[in-house]
Amino acid sequence: MIFTVSASILLGHLNKIGGAVGVNSSMPILEDILFDLQDNTLRLSATDLETSMSTSIEVMGSESGLVAIPCKILQDIIKSLPDQPITFHVNKENYSIQLSTSNGKFHITGENGEEFPTISEPGAAKELVLQTSILEHAIGNTLFAVSGDELRRTMTGVLFELDTDGINFVATDAHKLAKYRRIDLTYDEASSFVMPKKALTLIGKSLPKDGSVVKIAYDYANAFFTYGDTRLTCRLIDGKYPNYTAVIPIDNPHRLLVNRGDLLNSLRRISLFANKDTYQVYFDIKESELTLSAQDLDYSNKGSERLDCQYNGDDLEIAFNARFLAEILNTLSSEEVCFKLATSSRAVLIEPLENDEDEVITMLIMPIMID
């Protein structure tokens, strides 16, 4: 098995799928990349048994075959090399690999590619097609709100919810909620599935920026994403997603309009004075003035700052976890945002004032009870 490939091109593909490689696995082969050479096409595959990823490269090849190569050492070698052709010579008897460059030779030991786990293929699955830009926006606007609590397994992923009126992407950790909706995409039959965070992180990092499409197939257990020369397969999160609509208020009458960047910068400064357990920051909202304040009684630290705003409603004092609120504001890109409020204890909606006419972005944050 012999092939020659550009170092920079190979490194780019290894970086693309390297996140799917198993770490500290009881199966050493999961820490490898499977190299499958057929004529002049080299297919690279990685898996941790939950998430699998593969991509292909055109190479100058001969003697087709399979070999599993340890990912980390291979990446480290190629990172250290200038961009140049690298020739791989694989001994099919003992799976030793010689890498030859213009002025060096390196030897590493691989494993039998036949022992690499088989990656699932879509069978009788439902399908949908999305523009890469839509999926990128959906991931970017929801992934930050995914829960890390393994006891609430379904909340550790993003809900894909398809219906006749559009498609929703939803994530929540019970403190904050993010919902990205597309009203220009409709489906004849309602269905849903929950994608794990790791898989969506890998997809978000590897999506092409060329305006192409992503083909998605899914069944009761797995989802298959195909885009460009890349395929990602993952096991779906089993279980019923919580009824998130029950926590989204529909009658928050007060409106607070504020510059997102100014608020985010002020929040970062004031949070320096907040208690490091709660990160509690107070909002005192009166007419056209918003005052942010925080204090840490343990260290006698406190600070406050005023911002201009537009407010329509009764005077209100409400408190938030500064870190959670900053995550929401960082995710949004609109110059101004609208807070929809009711009382100091009811969930608050945060929406951008400018967005695509076919998308609806809704963020929700639970306030902290004021003593």
MARDREN-937800 format. One record per residue (C-alpha): residue number from 1; residue in three letters; y, z, x. Coordinates in pm, whole numbers, plus 32768, in hexadecimal, padded with zeros to 4 digits. Each point is the difference from the previous one (the first is absolute). Last residue first. Example, Ala and Ser with C-alpha at 12.3 -4.5 7.8 and 13.67 -1.06 7.14 Angstrom:
% residues 2
<node pos="2" code="SER" y="7F96" z="82CA" x="8557"/>
<node pos="1" code="ALA" y="7EA8" z="8042" x="7F77"/>
***
This chain:
% residues 371
<node pos="371" code="ASP" y="8F01" z="9307" x="72E5"/>
<node pos="370" code="ILE" y="8020" z="7E86" x="7FE7"/>
<node pos="369" code="MET" y="7EB9" z="7F4C" x="7FB9"/>
<node pos="368" code="ILE" y="7FC8" z="7EDB" x="80EC"/>
<node pos="367" code="PRO" y="8031" z="7EAD" x="7F5F"/>
<node pos="366" code="MET" y="7EE5" z="7F07" x="7FC8"/>
<node pos="365" code="ILE" y="804A" z="7EA5" x="8082"/>
<node pos="364" code="LEU" y="7FCC" z="7EB2" x="7F56"/>
<node pos="363" code="MET" y="8035" z="7EA1" x="8086"/>
<node pos="362" code="THR" y="800B" z="7ECA" x="7F27"/>
<node pos="361" code="ILE" y="8018" z="7E9C" x="807F"/>
<node pos="360" code="VAL" y="7FF8" z="7EE5" x="7F02"/>
<node pos="359" code="GLU" y="7FC7" z="7E9F" x="807E"/>
<node pos="358" code="ASP" y="803B" z="7EA8" x="7F69"/>
<node pos="357" code="GLU" y="817C" z="8010" x="800D"/>
<node pos="356" code="ASP" y="7FF2" z="805B" x="8171"/>
<node pos="355" code="ASN" y="80B6" z="8142" x="8053"/>
<node pos="354" code="GLU" y="815A" z="809B" x="7FF9"/>
<node pos="353" code="LEU" y="8059" z="8150" x="7F65"/>
<node pos="352" code="PRO" y="7ED4" z="80AA" x="809C"/>
<node pos="351" code="GLU" y="7F51" z="8108" x="7F2B"/>
<node pos="350" code="ILE" y="7FCC" z="8177" x="8021"/>
<node pos="349" code="LEU" y="7F63" z="80C0" x="7EE1"/>
<node pos="348" code="VAL" y="8014" z="817C" x="7FF8"/>
<node pos="347" code="ALA" y="7EEC" z="80E5" x="7F7F"/>
<node pos="346" code="ARG" y="807E" z="8121" x="7F2B"/>
<node pos="345" code="SER" y="8053" z="815A" x="8085"/>
<node pos="344" code="SER" y="8175" z="7FE7" x="8049"/>
<node pos="343" code="THR" y="803B" z="7F49" x="7EB9"/>
<node pos="342" code="ALA" y="8027" z="7E96" x="7F90"/>
<node pos="341" code="LEU" y="8021" z="7F0C" x="811F"/>
<node pos="340" code="LYS" y="7FF6" z="7E89" x="8048"/>
<node pos="339" code="PHE" y="806B" z="7FC6" x="8169"/>
<node pos="338" code="CYS" y="8086" z="7EA2" x="8042"/>
<node pos="337" code="VAL" y="8002" z="7F67" x="8159"/>
<node pos="336" code="GLU" y="8102" z="7F36" x="80BD"/>
<node pos="335" code="GLU" y="7FDA" z="7F19" x="812D"/>
<node pos="334" code="SER" y="7E9F" z="7FA4" x="7F91"/>
<node pos="333" code="SER" y="7EF2" z="800D" x="810C"/>
<node pos="332" code="LEU" y="7F1F" z="8112" x="7F78"/>
<node pos="331" code="THR" y="7EF4" z="8090" x="80E3"/>
<node pos="330" code="ASN" y="80EC" z="80DA" x="80CA"/>
<node pos="329" code="LEU" y="808F" z="8095" x="7EC1"/>
<node pos="328" code="ILE" y="7EA4" z="805D" x="7F86"/>
<node pos="327" code="GLU" y="7F97" z="809A" x="814B"/>
<node pos="326" code="ALA" y="814C" z="80BB" x="8013"/>
<node pos="325" code="LEU" y="7FBD" z="809D" x="7EAB"/>
<node pos="324" code="PHE" y="7EAC" z="807F" x="806E"/>
<node pos="323" code="ARG" y="808B" z="808C" x="8146"/>
<node pos="322" code="ALA" y="8128" z="80A7" x="7F55"/>
<node pos="321" code="ASN" y="7F29" z="80BD" x="7F05"/>
<node pos="320" code="PHE" y="80E8" z="7FFF" x="7ED7"/>
<node pos="319" code="ALA" y="80ED" z="80EE" x="7F4A"/>
<node pos="318" code="ILE" y="80CE" z="7FDA" x="7EC1"/>
<node pos="317" code="GLU" y="8156" z="8074" x="7F8F"/>
<node pos="316" code="LEU" y="8091" z="7F42" x="7EDA"/>
<node pos="315" code="ASP" y="814E" z="7FC6" x="7F5B"/>
<node pos="314" code="ASP" y="7FBF" z="7F3E" x="7EBF"/>
<node pos="313" code="GLY" y="7FE4" z="7E87" x="800C"/>
<node pos="312" code="ASN" y="8086" z="7EBB" x="8089"/>
<node pos="311" code="TYR" y="8026" z="800D" x="8178"/>
<node pos="310" code="GLN" y="8097" z="7F0A" x="80F4"/>
<node pos="309" code="CYS" y="7FF8" z="8075" x="8168"/>
<node pos="308" code="ASP" y="80D1" z="8072" x="8124"/>
<node pos="307" code="LEU" y="7F4A" z="80E7" x="80F1"/>
<node pos="306" code="ARG" y="803A" z="8169" x="8066"/>
<node pos="305" code="GLU" y="7F4F" z="80C3" x="8113"/>
<node pos="304" code="SER" y="7F6A" z="815A" x="8024"/>
<node pos="303" code="GLY" y="7F63" z="80D1" x="8112"/>
<node pos="302" code="LYS" y="7F41" z="8143" x="8033"/>
<node pos="301" code="ASN" y="7F51" z="80C0" x="8111"/>
<node pos="300" code="SER" y="7FC9" z="8179" x="7FEC"/>
<node pos="299" code="TYR" y="7EB8" z="7FDD" x="80C2"/>
<node pos="298" code="ASP" y="7F0A" z="8085" x="7EFD"/>
<node pos="297" code="LEU" y="80F2" z="7FAF" x="7EE7"/>
<node pos="296" code="ASP" y="7FE6" z="7E8B" x="8040"/>
<node pos="295" code="GLN" y="810B" z="7F53" x="7F37"/>
<node pos="294" code="ALA" y="803B" z="7EAF" x="7F60"/>
<node pos="293" code="SER" y="811A" z="7F45" x="7F57"/>
<node pos="292" code="LEU" y="804B" z="7EA8" x="7F72"/>
<node pos="291" code="THR" y="8136" z="7FD6" x="7F2B"/>
<node pos="290" code="LEU" y="8026" z="7ED1" x="7F1D"/>
<node pos="289" code="GLU" y="8155" z="7FAF" x="7F75"/>
<node pos="288" code="SER" y="8073" z="7F0D" x="7EF3"/>
<node pos="287" code="GLU" y="7FBA" z="80DD" x="7ED1"/>
<node pos="286" code="LYS" y="7F47" z="8134" x="8084"/>
<node pos="285" code="ILE" y="7EAC" z="7FFA" x="80AA"/>
<node pos="284" code="ASP" y="7F8E" z="8122" x="80DB"/>
<node pos="283" code="PHE" y="7ECC" z="7F87" x="80BB"/>
<node pos="282" code="TYR" y="7F42" z="810C" x="80BE"/>
<node pos="281" code="VAL" y="7F1D" z="7FBA" x="812A"/>
<node pos="280" code="GLN" y="7EB0" z="80AF" x="8029"/>
<node pos="279" code="TYR" y="7F3B" z="7FA3" x="8137"/>
<node pos="278" code="THR" y="7EF7" z="80F0" x="7F74"/>
<node pos="277" code="ASP" y="7F5C" z="8093" x="8136"/>
<node pos="276" code="LYS" y="810C" z="7FA0" x="80FC"/>
<node pos="275" code="ASN" y="8111" z="80A9" x="7F36"/>
<node pos="274" code="ALA" y="8128" z="7F13" x="7FF7"/>
<node pos="273" code="PHE" y="811B" z="7FEF" x="80FD"/>
<node pos="272" code="LEU" y="7F89" z="7EBF" x="80A8"/>
<node pos="271" code="SER" y="7FCC" z="7F77" x="7E9F"/>
<node pos="270" code="ILE" y="817B" z="7FE4" x="7FE4"/>
<node pos="269" code="ARG" y="8017" z="7EFA" x="8112"/>
<node pos="268" code="ARG" y="7EDF" z="7F28" x="7F87"/>
<node pos="267" code="LEU" y="8077" z="8017" x="7E96"/>
<node pos="266" code="SER" y="815C" z="7F8D" x="8065"/>
<node pos="265" code="ASN" y="7F6F" z="7ECE" x="80AC"/>
<node pos="264" code="LEU" y="7F23" z="7FAF" x="7ED4"/>
<node pos="263" code="LEU" y="811E" z="802F" x="7F09"/>
<node pos="262" code="ASP" y="80E9" z="7F1D" x="80C3"/>
<node pos="261" code="GLY" y="7EF2" z="7EF6" x="8021"/>
<node pos="260" code="ARG" y="7FA4" z="8008" x="7E8F"/>
<node pos="259" code="ASN" y="8162" z="7FEE" x="7F7A"/>
<node pos="258" code="VAL" y="8004" z="80CC" x="7EC0"/>
<node pos="257" code="LEU" y="7FDD" z="7FCD" x="7E89"/>
<node pos="256" code="LEU" y="7F9B" z="8132" x="7F34"/>
<node pos="255" code="ARG" y="7F9E" z="7FC7" x="7E96"/>
<node pos="254" code="HIS" y="7FAD" z="810E" x="7F02"/>
<node pos="253" code="PRO" y="7F28" z="7FB0" x="7ECF"/>
<node pos="252" code="ASN" y="7E9C" z="803C" x="8081"/>
<node pos="251" code="ASP" y="7F3E" z="7FA0" x="7EC8"/>
<node pos="250" code="ILE" y="7ED0" z="7F37" x="806E"/>
<node pos="249" code="PRO" y="7F74" z="80EF" x="8104"/>
<node pos="248" code="ILE" y="7EE1" z="7F82" x="80DD"/>
<node pos="247" code="VAL" y="7EFC" z="8117" x="800E"/>
<node pos="246" code="ALA" y="7F1B" z="7F7B" x="7EEE"/>
<node pos="245" code="THR" y="800D" z="7EA0" x="8090"/>
<node pos="244" code="TYR" y="7F39" z="8079" x="812E"/>
<node pos="243" code="ASN" y="7EC1" z="8030" x="7F39"/>
<node pos="242" code="PRO" y="7F2E" z="805C" x="812F"/>
<node pos="241" code="TYR" y="7F28" z="7EEF" x="80A1"/>
<node pos="240" code="LYS" y="7E96" z="8001" x="7F8E"/>
<node pos="239" code="GLY" y="7EFB" z="800E" x="8111"/>
<node pos="238" code="ASP" y="7F78" z="7F3A" x="8126"/>
<node pos="237" code="ILE" y="80E8" z="7F9A" x="8118"/>
<node pos="236" code="LEU" y="7FB4" z="7E97" x="8057"/>
<node pos="235" code="ARG" y="7F2E" z="7FA1" x="812D"/>
<node pos="234" code="CYS" y="80B8" z="7F0C" x="80DC"/>
<node pos="233" code="THR" y="7FEC" z="7E98" x="8071"/>
<node pos="232" code="LEU" y="8113" z="7F57" x="80C6"/>
<node pos="231" code="ARG" y="7FFA" z="7E8E" x="8056"/>
<node pos="230" code="THR" y="80F3" z="7F57" x="80EF"/>
<node pos="229" code="ASP" y="803E" z="7E94" x="805F"/>
<node pos="228" code="GLY" y="8120" z="7FDE" x="7F0A"/>
<node pos="227" code="TYR" y="7FC9" z="80FA" x="7EE9"/>
<node pos="226" code="THR" y="7EBF" z="8080" x="7F62"/>
<node pos="225" code="PHE" y="7FE8" z="815A" x="7F61"/>
<node pos="224" code="PHE" y="7EAE" z="8078" x="7F80"/>
<node pos="223" code="ALA" y="7FDF" z="8138" x="7F28"/>
<node pos="222" code="ASN" y="7EC8" z="80D2" x="7FD5"/>
<node pos="221" code="ALA" y="7F47" z="80E3" x="7F0D"/>
<node pos="220" code="TYR" y="8036" z="7F9B" x="7E94"/>
<node pos="219" code="ASP" y="805C" z="7E9B" x="805C"/>
<node pos="218" code="TYR" y="8124" z="7F66" x="80B4"/>
<node pos="217" code="ALA" y="807F" z="7EB1" x="807E"/>
<node pos="216" code="ILE" y="815D" z="7FD7" x="808E"/>
<node pos="215" code="LYS" y="8090" z="7EBD" x="8088"/>
<node pos="214" code="VAL" y="8143" z="8037" x="80BD"/>
<node pos="213" code="VAL" y="8100" z="7EE8" x="8000"/>
<node pos="212" code="SER" y="80E4" z="7F56" x="80FB"/>
<node pos="211" code="GLY" y="8175" z="803D" x="802D"/>
<node pos="210" code="ASP" y="7FEB" z="7FE7" x="817B"/>
<node pos="209" code="LYS" y="802B" z="816E" x="805C"/>
<node pos="208" code="PRO" y="7E8C" z="803C" x="8038"/>
<node pos="207" code="LEU" y="7F6C" z="814D" x="7F8E"/>
<node pos="206" code="SER" y="7F6F" z="80C8" x="8122"/>
<node pos="205" code="LYS" y="80BB" z="814C" x="7FFA"/>
<node pos="204" code="GLY" y="7FFE" z="8021" x="7E85"/>
<node pos="203" code="ILE" y="7E90" z="7FA9" x="7FF1"/>
<node pos="202" code="LEU" y="7FA4" z="810F" x="80FA"/>
<node pos="201" code="THR" y="80CE" z="8103" x="7F44"/>
<node pos="200" code="LEU" y="7F64" z="7F8D" x="7EB8"/>
<node pos="199" code="ALA" y="7EA3" z="8039" x="808B"/>
<node pos="198" code="LYS" y="8056" z="8158" x="8086"/>
<node pos="197" code="LYS" y="80A3" z="8070" x="7EBC"/>
<node pos="196" code="PRO" y="7ED1" z="7FC2" x="7F23"/>
<node pos="195" code="MET" y="8022" z="7F08" x="7EDF"/>
<node pos="194" code="VAL" y="7FCF" z="807B" x="7E9A"/>
<node pos="193" code="PHE" y="7F8D" z="7F08" x="7EF8"/>
<node pos="192" code="SER" y="8080" z="7F84" x="7EB1"/>
<node pos="191" code="SER" y="7FB3" z="7F16" x="7EE1"/>
<node pos="190" code="ALA" y="80AB" z="7F67" x="7ED0"/>
<node pos="189" code="GLU" y="7F8A" z="7EA4" x="7FA2"/>
<node pos="188" code="ASP" y="80CE" z="7EC4" x="7FD8"/>
<node pos="187" code="TYR" y="80DD" z="8051" x="812A"/>
<node pos="186" code="THR" y="8177" z="7FEF" x="8034"/>
<node pos="185" code="LEU" y="80D9" z="7FDE" x="8136"/>
<node pos="184" code="ASP" y="8177" z="7FCE" x="7FCE"/>
<node pos="183" code="ILE" y="8033" z="816A" x="7F94"/>
<node pos="182" code="ARG" y="7FB6" z="8091" x="8156"/>
<node pos="181" code="ARG" y="8004" z="817A" x="800E"/>
<node pos="180" code="TYR" y="8023" z="80EF" x="8129"/>
<node pos="179" code="LYS" y="7FCB" z="816D" x="7FA8"/>
<node pos="178" code="ALA" y="8037" z="8120" x="80EF"/>
<node pos="177" code="LEU" y="7FBF" z="816D" x="7FAE"/>
<node pos="176" code="LYS" y="806E" z="8141" x="80A8"/>
<node pos="175" code="HIS" y="7F84" z="8166" x="8006"/>
<node pos="174" code="ALA" y="7EB1" z="7FBB" x="7F54"/>
<node pos="173" code="ASP" y="7F8D" z="7F29" x="8128"/>
<node pos="172" code="THR" y="8041" z="7EB7" x="7F4F"/>
<node pos="171" code="ALA" y="7FBF" z="7E8C" x="8029"/>
<node pos="170" code="VAL" y="8020" z="7EDE" x="7F0C"/>
<node pos="169" code="PHE" y="7FF0" z="7E85" x="8015"/>
<node pos="168" code="ASN" y="8031" z="7F64" x="7EAA"/>
<node pos="167" code="ILE" y="7FB4" z="7E9D" x="7F8E"/>
<node pos="166" code="GLY" y="8094" z="7F4B" x="7ED8"/>
<node pos="165" code="ASP" y="8007" z="7FF8" x="7E84"/>
<node pos="164" code="THR" y="7E97" z="7F97" x="7FBC"/>
<node pos="163" code="ASP" y="7F7A" z="810D" x="80E8"/>
<node pos="162" code="LEU" y="7FA9" z="8042" x="816A"/>
<node pos="161" code="GLU" y="8014" z="8158" x="809F"/>
<node pos="160" code="PHE" y="7FD3" z="801A" x="8179"/>
<node pos="159" code="LEU" y="8005" z="8178" x="8049"/>
<node pos="158" code="VAL" y="8052" z="8063" x="8165"/>
<node pos="157" code="GLY" y="7F20" z="80F6" x="80B7"/>
<node pos="156" code="THR" y="7FDF" z="8171" x="8057"/>
<node pos="155" code="MET" y="8045" z="8054" x="7E93"/>
<node pos="154" code="THR" y="7E9D" z="7F9A" x="7FA1"/>
<node pos="153" code="ARG" y="7F6E" z="8109" x="80E6"/>
<node pos="152" code="ARG" y="80AE" z="8133" x="7F7E"/>
<node pos="151" code="LEU" y="7F44" z="80F2" x="80E1"/>
<node pos="150" code="GLU" y="8050" z="7F14" x="8121"/>
<node pos="149" code="ASP" y="816F" z="8063" x="7FEB"/>
<node pos="148" code="GLY" y="80C6" z="7F09" x="80D2"/>
<node pos="147" code="SER" y="80B5" z="7F73" x="7ED1"/>
<node pos="146" code="VAL" y="8097" z="7EA4" x="7FFD"/>
<node pos="145" code="ALA" y="817B" z="7FF8" x="7FD6"/>
<node pos="144" code="PHE" y="804B" z="7F45" x="8145"/>
<node pos="143" code="LEU" y="7F15" z="7EE5" x="7F97"/>
<node pos="142" code="THR" y="80CA" z="7FA3" x="7ECC"/>
<node pos="141" code="ASN" y="8132" z="7F2A" x="804C"/>
<node pos="140" code="GLY" y="7F85" z="7F63" x="8143"/>
<node pos="139" code="ILE" y="7EAC" z="7FAB" x="7F6D"/>
<node pos="138" code="ALA" y="8097" z="7F56" x="7ED0"/>
<node pos="137" code="HIS" y="8105" z="7F4E" x="80D4"/>
<node pos="136" code="GLU" y="7EF2" z="7F74" x="80E8"/>
<node pos="135" code="LEU" y="7F29" z="7F9D" x="7ED7"/>
<node pos="134" code="ILE" y="8123" z="7F41" x="7F69"/>
<node pos="133" code="SER" y="805B" z="7F5A" x="814D"/>
<node pos="132" code="THR" y="7E97" z="7F91" x="8035"/>
<node pos="131" code="GLN" y="800B" z="7F49" x="7EB3"/>
<node pos="130" code="LEU" y="7EEB" z="807F" x="7F23"/>
<node pos="129" code="VAL" y="7EB8" z="7F6A" x="7F82"/>
<node pos="128" code="LEU" y="7F0C" z="80B1" x="7F1C"/>
<node pos="127" code="GLU" y="7E86" z="800F" x="7FE2"/>
<node pos="126" code="LYS" y="7EEE" z="80B9" x="7F4B"/>
<node pos="125" code="ALA" y="7EB7" z="8019" x="80B7"/>
<node pos="124" code="ALA" y="7E9E" z="7F7E" x="7FD4"/>
<node pos="123" code="GLY" y="7FB2" z="8002" x="8172"/>
<node pos="122" code="PRO" y="80FE" z="8046" x="8110"/>
<node pos="121" code="GLU" y="7F6A" z="8029" x="815E"/>
<node pos="120" code="SER" y="7FAD" z="814D" x="80A3"/>
<node pos="119" code="ILE" y="800A" z="8021" x="817C"/>
<node pos="118" code="THR" y="7EAF" z="8029" x="80AC"/>
<node pos="117" code="PRO" y="7FFD" z="8115" x="8101"/>
<node pos="116" code="PHE" y="7FE4" z="7F91" x="816F"/>
<node pos="115" code="GLU" y="7E98" z="8009" x="807A"/>
<node pos="114" code="GLU" y="7FEE" z="7E85" x="8026"/>
<node pos="113" code="GLY" y="812B" z="8017" x="80EA"/>
<node pos="112" code="ASN" y="7F28" z="80A4" x="810A"/>
<node pos="111" code="GLU" y="80E4" z="80DB" x="80CE"/>
<node pos="110" code="GLY" y="810B" z="7FD2" x="810A"/>
<node pos="109" code="THR" y="8024" z="8069" x="8169"/>
<node pos="108" code="ILE" y="8137" z="7FB6" x="80CC"/>
<node pos="107" code="HIS" y="803E" z="7F33" x="813A"/>
<node pos="106" code="PHE" y="8151" z="7F87" x="8079"/>
<node pos="105" code="LYS" y="8052" z="7ED6" x="80DD"/>
<node pos="104" code="GLY" y="814D" z="7FAA" x="809D"/>
<node pos="103" code="ASN" y="80F8" z="7EFB" x="8076"/>
<node pos="102" code="SER" y="8017" z="7EEF" x="7EFA"/>
<node pos="101" code="THR" y="7F42" z="80D2" x="7F03"/>
<node pos="100" code="SER" y="7E8E" z="8040" x="7FC8"/>
<node pos="99" code="LEU" y="7F74" z="80FE" x="7F0C"/>
<node pos="98" code="GLN" y="7E8F" z="8048" x="803C"/>
<node pos="97" code="ILE" y="7F39" z="8099" x="7EE5"/>
<node pos="96" code="SER" y="7EB1" z="80B2" x="8010"/>
<node pos="95" code="TYR" y="7F39" z="7FD1" x="7EC1"/>
<node pos="94" code="ASN" y="7EAE" z="8042" x="80AD"/>
<node pos="93" code="GLU" y="7F46" z="7EBE" x="7FA9"/>
<node pos="92" code="LYS" y="8116" z="7F35" x="7F61"/>
<node pos="91" code="ASN" y="80D9" z="8017" x="8139"/>
<node pos="90" code="VAL" y="8162" z="7FBF" x="7F83"/>
<node pos="89" code="HIS" y="80F9" z="7F3C" x="80D2"/>
<node pos="88" code="PHE" y="8163" z="8028" x="7F79"/>
<node pos="87" code="THR" y="8113" z="7F25" x="8093"/>
<node pos="86" code="ILE" y="8167" z="8078" x="7FF2"/>
<node pos="85" code="PRO" y="8126" z="7F0D" x="7FF7"/>
<node pos="84" code="GLN" y="8150" z="8094" x="8061"/>
<node pos="83" code="ASP" y="8109" z="80E9" x="7F76"/>
<node pos="82" code="PRO" y="802D" z="8115" x="80FF"/>
<node pos="81" code="LEU" y="7EEC" z="8106" x="8004"/>
<node pos="80" code="SER" y="801F" z="8175" x="7FC2"/>
<node pos="79" code="LYS" y="7FE9" z="7FDD" x="7E88"/>
<node pos="78" code="ILE" y="7EC0" z="7F36" x="802C"/>
<node pos="77" code="ILE" y="7F4E" z="8117" x="80B9"/>
<node pos="76" code="ASP" y="8072" z="8114" x="7F14"/>
<node pos="75" code="GLN" y="7F9B" z="7F34" x="7ECD"/>
<node pos="74" code="LEU" y="7EA5" z="7FC7" x="808F"/>
<node pos="73" code="ILE" y="7FDC" z="816E" x="805C"/>
<node pos="72" code="LYS" y="805E" z="806C" x="7EA2"/>
<node pos="71" code="CYS" y="7F35" z="7F05" x="7F38"/>
<node pos="70" code="PRO" y="7EA6" z="8027" x="8096"/>
<node pos="69" code="ILE" y="7F5F" z="7EA4" x="7FE8"/>
<node pos="68" code="ALA" y="7EF5" z="7F9C" x="7F01"/>
<node pos="67" code="VAL" y="7F5A" z="7EB2" x="804F"/>
<node pos="66" code="LEU" y="7F95" z="7ED3" x="7F33"/>
<node pos="65" code="GLY" y="7FB4" z="7E99" x="8064"/>
<node pos="64" code="SER" y="8071" z="7E9B" x="8036"/>
<node pos="63" code="GLU" y="7FB7" z="7F60" x="8150"/>
<node pos="62" code="SER" y="814E" z="7F54" x="8037"/>
<node pos="61" code="GLY" y="8165" z="8051" x="7FAF"/>
<node pos="60" code="MET" y="8167" z="7F97" x="8032"/>
<node pos="59" code="VAL" y="80A7" z="80E1" x="7F02"/>
<node pos="58" code="GLU" y="808A" z="7FF0" x="7E9D"/>
<node pos="57" code="ILE" y="802F" z="8160" x="7F7E"/>
<node pos="56" code="SER" y="7F7B" z="80B3" x="7ECB"/>
<node pos="55" code="THR" y="8046" z="8148" x="7F4F"/>
<node pos="54" code="SER" y="7F33" z="811E" x="7F74"/>
<node pos="53" code="MET" y="803E" z="8152" x="7F63"/>
<node pos="52" code="SER" y="7F1A" z="8108" x="7F71"/>
<node pos="51" code="THR" y="8057" z="8147" x="7F53"/>
<node pos="50" code="GLU" y="7F0A" z="810C" x="7F90"/>
<node pos="49" code="LEU" y="7EEA" z="7FB2" x="80FB"/>
<node pos="48" code="ASP" y="80F0" z="803D" x="8126"/>
<node pos="47" code="THR" y="8016" z="7E89" x="8036"/>
<node pos="46" code="ALA" y="8078" z="7EF5" x="80F2"/>
<node pos="45" code="SER" y="7FCD" z="7E86" x="8008"/>
<node pos="44" code="LEU" y="806F" z="7EE7" x="80E8"/>
<node pos="43" code="ARG" y="7F9B" z="7E97" x="7FB1"/>
<node pos="42" code="LEU" y="8016" z="7F06" x="811D"/>
<node pos="41" code="THR" y="800E" z="7E91" x="7F9E"/>
<node pos="40" code="ASN" y="7FBA" z="7EF5" x="8109"/>
<node pos="39" code="ASP" y="7E8B" z="7FDA" x="7FB9"/>
<node pos="38" code="GLN" y="7FA2" z="813D" x="7F44"/>
<node pos="37" code="LEU" y="8057" z="813C" x="80BE"/>
<node pos="36" code="ASP" y="7FDC" z="8152" x="7F55"/>
<node pos="35" code="PHE" y="80A9" z="811B" x="80C0"/>
<node pos="34" code="LEU" y="7FCB" z="814F" x="7F51"/>
<node pos="33" code="ILE" y="8104" z="8101" x="8068"/>
<node pos="32" code="ASP" y="7F71" z="814D" x="806C"/>
<node pos="31" code="GLU" y="803E" z="816D" x="7FA4"/>
<node pos="30" code="LEU" y="7F12" z="7FD4" x="7EDB"/>
<node pos="29" code="ILE" y="7EF0" z="7FB7" x="8100"/>
<node pos="28" code="PRO" y="8007" z="816D" x="806A"/>
<node pos="27" code="MET" y="7F72" z="8073" x="7EAF"/>
<node pos="26" code="SER" y="804B" z="8175" x="7FDF"/>
<node pos="25" code="SER" y="816C" z="7F94" x="7FF1"/>
<node pos="24" code="ASN" y="8117" z="8095" x="80CD"/>
<node pos="23" code="VAL" y="80E7" z="7EEA" x="7F80"/>
<node pos="22" code="GLY" y="7F84" z="7ED2" x="7F3E"/>
<node pos="21" code="VAL" y="80C1" z="7EBC" x="8032"/>
<node pos="20" code="ALA" y="80D2" z="7F95" x="7ED5"/>
<node pos="19" code="GLY" y="8147" z="803D" x="80B8"/>
<node pos="18" code="GLY" y="7F98" z="7F03" x="8108"/>
<node pos="17" code="ILE" y="8017" z="7EDF" x="7F08"/>
<node pos="16" code="LYS" y="815E" z="7F83" x="804D"/>
<node pos="15" code="ASN" y="800D" z="808F" x="8160"/>
<node pos="14" code="LEU" y="7ECA" z="7F39" x="805D"/>
<node pos="13" code="HIS" y="809A" z="7EC8" x="7F6A"/>
<node pos="12" code="GLY" y="8141" z="8027" x="80C8"/>
<node pos="11" code="LEU" y="7F3C" z="8050" x="813C"/>
<node pos="10" code="LEU" y="7F36" z="7EBF" x="7FDA"/>
<node pos="9" code="ILE" y="813A" z="7F2F" x="7FDC"/>
<node pos="8" code="SER" y="80A6" z="80A6" x="812A"/>
<node pos="7" code="ALA" y="7ED0" z="7FD9" x="80E2"/>
<node pos="6" code="SER" y="7FCD" z="7E90" x="7FA8"/>
<node pos="5" code="VAL" y="7E91" z="7FAD" x="7FC2"/>
<node pos="4" code="THR" y="7ED4" z="7F76" x="80BE"/>
<node pos="3" code="PHE" y="7E9B" z="8012" x="7F7E"/>
<node pos="2" code="ILE" y="7E9F" z="802F" x="8081"/>
<node pos="1" code="MET" y="7EC3" z="807C" x="7F55"/>
***
